[in-house]
Amino acid sequence: MTYFNPEPKKRKEDFFDMKDEWEKLDSSLSKGKMVVVTGLRRYGKTSLMLTYLNETGKRYVYVDCKFLPPAVSLKSFMSLLEAGLSNVDWGRRLLGKVSLAEVSLGGFGLKFKNKEEENLLRTIKALEGSVLVVDEAQALRNSAYRFDSLLAYIFDNLDIKLMISGSEVGLLYRFLRIDDPSAPLYGRAFSEIRIKPLPRDMAREFLAEGFKQEKISVDERVLDEAVENLDGVIGWLTYFGYSYVTGEADAKRIYEGASKLAVEELKRALTLYGEGEPRYREALKIVATLRSASWSEIKRGIGARLGEVTDSKLSNILKNLKDSGFIVKDENGYSISDPVLARGILSYL
């Protein structure tokens, strides 16, 4: 596997340097029970976690919640957990043992509402001594079942390390409710590792080394332009390199393809807002057009195109877009979080 392979990395030789994040992950997982890894889409969270776990030889099961249906059930989560276990020999053996034997849970005073919950807890109990990786965990908020209670139960009662990640950072923390005294996970100690884009010099080094691995000579201007357009987002840099070495030598067409992909993901997310979707789209177009937009500019822009929007509705729109990772806010106003997405909004939304 090379740097430009689009799959999440699992070996250190395929993994571009994240020395500080690696060391913090190692320290946090060694000393504590729960680590939260955050960062926007395509920042390299999954590659960091899987490479670390494989290189250190830790026994783990990986559950990718982005494959869950919109309405998450115990059954759908259990299916993902079983799929993760089925990928490794020890997991297949564990599943066989769990299906044949009763694992005592009575010591914790648990009362099961249904057989599915009992099966889930029995399987979780059998994972003792392992690391449970829950990727894109914010998806679990869309469930009648209290998955935050499940995580608190694991934290308090079982010898299992928890590694939780999410690209929709605000939504992830809405789900975990770490600071809410009424929430199950309140007061549990955890470490957060925030993944950021590569600095431009390292982004350029990533591309140069990637093309070197592929034994392809690329003009220096191509590298400079790619870094300028993709801004250190390692997922987009990988997309660029992979597209280039597999036959698409027109850089502009690669940028267009990336923008279309980003906008298609955005469109799927916006469908959740039903009748309110046009206002979300308009807010994004205003922010992308102005590059940095104030509250009043967004309010005026939506009002001019779609009719007046109340302050409370606008506040909710901007909070949801921010929590979903599509926009960021600083002292200058609101901006699109990803340069590829920003160009895509202007061209394809």
C-alpha positions, 0 to 999 in steps of 0.5 A, a space after each residue: 500500500 502507498 500513501 495514495 491508496 484511498 483505503 484507511 491505512 493500517 501499517 506505519 510504513 503506509 501512514 504519513 507522519 502524525 507524530 504528535 497525535 500518535 504519541 498522545 493517542 498512545 499515552 491516553 490509551 495507556 493511562 485512561 479508559 476512553 479516548 475521543 478522536 475528532 477532526 473534520 472529514 478526510 483529516 485522517 482519523 481512521 487511519 491514525 486509529 487503525 495504524 496505531 492499533 495494528 502497530 502496537 498489536 492491541 486486540 480491537 474491534 472496529 465499528 464504523 457507524 457511518 454504515 448504520 441506517 438513519 434510524 439506528 436500532 440495537 439490531 443494526 448496531 449488533 450487525 456492525 459489531 458482529 461484522 467487525 468481529 468476523 474480520 479477525 480470527 479471535 473475533 470469530 472464535 469469540 462469536 462462536 463461544 458467545 452463541 454457545 455459552 451464557 455470560 453472567 451479567 447478573 452482578 451488574 443488576 441489569 434488566 433487559 428489555 428484549 433479547 437483542 439487548 441481552 445479546 449485545 451486552 453478552 457480546 460486549 462483556 466477552 470483549 474484555 481485554 480489548 479496545 472497542 473502536 466506535 467510528 463516526 459515533 455521532 450517528 448513534 444519537 439517532 436511536 431510541 436506545 441510549 448508546 451513551 448509557 451503553 458506553 458508560 456501562 462499559 466504562 464503569 464495569 468492564 476491562 475494555 478501552 473505548 476509542 470514539 471518533 467523529 467528523 461531525 464534532 458538534 453532533 458527536 458531543 451532543 451525543 456524548 453530553 460529557 458536560 451534562 450532569 444528567 447524562 450517563 457519561 458525565 464525570 468520566 475522564 477522557 482524552 481528546 485528540 484533535 486532528 487538523 489539516 497538514 501544514 502546507 510544507 508537510 502537505 507538499 512533502 506528502 504529495 512529493 513522497 507519494 509520487 516518489 513511491 509511485 515512481 512518477 515524476 510530477 512538475 513542481 507547479 503541480 504540487 504547489 497548485 494541489 497544496 493551494 487548492 486542497 489546503 492540507 486535507 490529507 484525504 483530498 491530497 490522497 484523492 488527488 494523488 490516486 486520481 493522477 497516478 491512475 490516469 487522470 493527469 488533468 489537475 483541474 478535472 481532479 479538483 472538479 471531481 473532488 468538489 462534486 463528491 464533497 457536494 454529493 455528501 453535503 446534499 445527502 446530509 441536508 435532506 435531513 432538514 426537510 422543508 428547511 433544506 432550502 434555507 440551509 442551502 442558501 446559507 451555505 451559498 452565501 458563506 461560500 460566496 463571501 468566504 467569510 460572512 457575518 450573521 447579518 449578511 447571512 440573514 439578509 441574503 436568505 431574506 432576499 432570496 427566500 423570505 425573512 428568517 427569524 433570528 432563532 431559526 437562523 441560529 438553529 441553521 448555523 448551529 446545525 451546519 457548524 455541528 455537522 462540520 460544514 462551516 466554522 466560525 471565528 472572529 471574522 464570521 462564518 466560513 466553509 470548513 473545507 476549500 474543496 466543499 466551498 468550490 463545490 457549493 459555488 458550482 454544484 449546489 
